[in-house]
Amino acid sequence: MARLADCMQRSITILFLCTLVVLGLAVSPCEAQQESVKGELRLEGERISRLVLRLIDSSTKKGFDRPGETIELLPGQYEVLQSRLEGGYVSHYPDVLSFRSIEIEANEPAVLKVGAPLRQALQVQRQGRLLLLEYELVGVGGERYTSAGRDKPPRFTVYRGERQITSGKLEYG
């Protein structure tokens, strides 16, 4: 009798496993092990309130709110889509060539420079009697930030020696 019950238990287990395989719900031990293998992304920068990455092979987007110094990710090639900093500064990366992608490997941490401290960069060009000012707010990795709130544009003042010539606000765009 015990032998019959044992045989029925094995048959039910085999039937259940076959059903999972047919429905595509079963996970092989190799796949389960692959899911547990993670790589590490170290962030060099500060004041990041949100970071958005996209796994290139699967087009899966992953957002990280207030990431710490490291993020665990599945190995693969990632594209940085966006970073937001405290204070409302945003950078969208498809425009920045150096941030096209970053490779995450299981055994070697990858490093991404992004965020603060920010530096202000100003390029000045003369066109006749006019001065053209081009302002950029640049992060530690060379990424360009803009203010999400456009109500407070950057201001400037031009001096000749000690004398103030003019001042004003820079326009976005």
Secondary structure, DSSP 4 states (H G I P E B T S, - for coil): -HHHHHHHHHHHHHHHHHHHHHHT----HHHHHHHH--EEEEEE-B-EEEEEEEETTTTEEEEEES--SEEEE-SEEEEEEEEEETTTEEEEGGG-GGGS-EEE-SSS-EEEE-SBSPEEEEEEEEETTEEEEEEEEE-TTS-EEEES-TTS--EEEEEETTEEEEEEEPPP-
